[in-house]
Amino acid sequence: MSHKTELLNEVDDVINPKKELDLNYFFYVVLSVFFVIALLFPKIYIQQQIYFTSRDIAKLKGEYDTLKEENRLIQSSVESIRFKNQILDTLF
């Protein structure tokens, strides 16, 4: 029985050789991961900066629209006061 088991183990070693990870493989994996991170980090950073800048621009645009509408209301109020003032000046 031992002879058969030994023969099967040898055949198994020939058919499916056991590959052990060596230091070079580990070095290439670490180098590949570092390379991918080095390529993706600037892209992620730039996208994040664009997002925050566009968010600030949208906030400022909202404030600008609000102030523009408020300015229009104040201008119409000034015109009505000016018109009343001119009418009252002509009556007296």
C-alpha positions as a Markdown table, in Angstrom:
| # | Residue | x | y | z |
|---|---|---|---|---|
| 1 | Met | 0.0 | 0.0 | 0.0 |
| 2 | Ser | 2.8 | 2.4 | 0.8 |
| 3 | His | 4.4 | 1.7 | -2.6 |
| 4 | Lys | 1.1 | 2.7 | -4.3 |
| 5 | Thr | 0.7 | 5.9 | -2.2 |
| 6 | Glu | 4.3 | 6.8 | -2.9 |
| 7 | Leu | 3.8 | 6.3 | -6.6 |
| 8 | Leu | 0.6 | 8.4 | -6.5 |
| 9 | Asn | 2.4 | 11.2 | -4.7 |
| 10 | Glu | 5.2 | 11.2 | -7.2 |
| 11 | Val | 2.7 | 11.3 | -10.1 |
| 12 | Asp | 0.8 | 14.1 | -8.4 |
| 13 | Asp | 4.1 | 16.1 | -8.0 |
| 14 | Val | 4.8 | 15.6 | -11.7 |
| 15 | Ile | 1.3 | 16.5 | -12.9 |
| 16 | Asn | 0.6 | 19.4 | -10.4 |
| 17 | Pro | 4.0 | 20.7 | -9.3 |
| 18 | Lys | 3.7 | 22.8 | -6.2 |
| 19 | Lys | 4.7 | 26.4 | -6.8 |
| 20 | Glu | 6.0 | 28.2 | -3.9 |
| 21 | Leu | 6.0 | 32.0 | -3.9 |
| 22 | Asp | 9.5 | 33.4 | -4.0 |
| 23 | Leu | 10.8 | 36.8 | -3.1 |
| 24 | Asn | 10.9 | 38.0 | -6.7 |
| 25 | Tyr | 7.1 | 37.3 | -7.2 |
| 26 | Phe | 6.4 | 39.2 | -4.0 |
| 27 | Phe | 8.5 | 42.1 | -5.1 |
| 28 | Tyr | 6.7 | 42.3 | -8.5 |
| 29 | Val | 3.3 | 42.2 | -6.8 |
| 30 | Val | 4.3 | 45.0 | -4.4 |
| 31 | Leu | 5.8 | 47.0 | -7.3 |
| 32 | Ser | 2.6 | 46.5 | -9.4 |
| 33 | Val | 0.4 | 47.7 | -6.6 |
| 34 | Phe | 2.6 | 50.7 | -6.0 |
| 35 | Phe | 2.5 | 51.5 | -9.7 |
| 36 | Val | -1.3 | 51.3 | -9.9 |
| 37 | Ile | -1.7 | 53.5 | -6.8 |
| 38 | Ala | 0.8 | 56.0 | -8.3 |
| 39 | Leu | -1.3 | 56.2 | -11.5 |
| 40 | Leu | -4.7 | 56.4 | -9.8 |
| 41 | Phe | -3.9 | 58.8 | -6.9 |
| 42 | Pro | -3.6 | 61.9 | -9.2 |
| 43 | Lys | -6.8 | 61.1 | -11.0 |
| 44 | Ile | -8.7 | 60.6 | -7.7 |
| 45 | Tyr | -7.2 | 63.8 | -6.2 |
| 46 | Ile | -8.1 | 65.9 | -9.3 |
| 47 | Gln | -11.6 | 64.5 | -9.4 |
| 48 | Gln | -12.1 | 65.4 | -5.7 |
| 49 | Gln | -10.8 | 68.9 | -6.3 |
| 50 | Ile | -13.1 | 69.4 | -9.2 |
| 51 | Tyr | -16.1 | 68.2 | -7.1 |
| 52 | Phe | -15.3 | 70.6 | -4.3 |
| 53 | Thr | -14.7 | 73.5 | -6.6 |
| 54 | Ser | -18.0 | 72.9 | -8.5 |
| 55 | Arg | -19.8 | 72.6 | -5.2 |
| 56 | Asp | -18.4 | 76.0 | -4.2 |
| 57 | Ile | -19.3 | 77.5 | -7.6 |
| 58 | Ala | -22.9 | 76.2 | -7.3 |
| 59 | Lys | -23.2 | 77.8 | -3.8 |
| 60 | Leu | -21.8 | 81.1 | -5.0 |
| 61 | Lys | -24.2 | 81.0 | -8.1 |
| 62 | Gly | -27.1 | 80.5 | -5.7 |
| 63 | Glu | -26.0 | 83.5 | -3.6 |
| 64 | Tyr | -25.5 | 85.5 | -6.8 |
| 65 | Asp | -29.0 | 84.8 | -8.0 |
| 66 | Thr | -30.5 | 85.6 | -4.6 |
| 67 | Leu | -28.6 | 89.0 | -4.5 |
| 68 | Lys | -29.6 | 89.8 | -8.1 |
| 69 | Glu | -33.3 | 89.2 | -7.3 |
| 70 | Glu | -32.9 | 91.3 | -4.1 |
| 71 | Asn | -31.3 | 94.1 | -6.1 |
| 72 | Arg | -34.2 | 94.0 | -8.5 |
| 73 | Leu | -36.7 | 94.4 | -5.7 |
| 74 | Ile | -34.7 | 97.2 | -4.1 |
| 75 | Gln | -34.5 | 99.0 | -7.5 |
| 76 | Ser | -38.2 | 98.8 | -8.0 |
| 77 | Ser | -38.7 | 100.1 | -4.4 |
| 78 | Val | -36.4 | 103.0 | -5.1 |
| 79 | Glu | -38.2 | 103.7 | -8.4 |
| 80 | Ser | -41.6 | 103.8 | -6.6 |
| 81 | Ile | -40.2 | 106.1 | -3.9 |
| 82 | Arg | -38.6 | 108.3 | -6.5 |
| 83 | Phe | -41.9 | 108.5 | -8.4 |
| 84 | Lys | -43.9 | 109.3 | -5.3 |
| 85 | Asn | -41.3 | 112.0 | -4.4 |
| 86 | Gln | -41.6 | 113.6 | -7.8 |
| 87 | Ile | -45.4 | 113.5 | -7.7 |
| 88 | Leu | -45.5 | 115.0 | -4.2 |
| 89 | Asp | -43.0 | 117.7 | -5.2 |
| 90 | Thr | -45.1 | 118.8 | -8.2 |
| 91 | Leu | -48.2 | 118.9 | -6.1 |
| 92 | Phe | -46.8 | 121.2 | -3.4 |
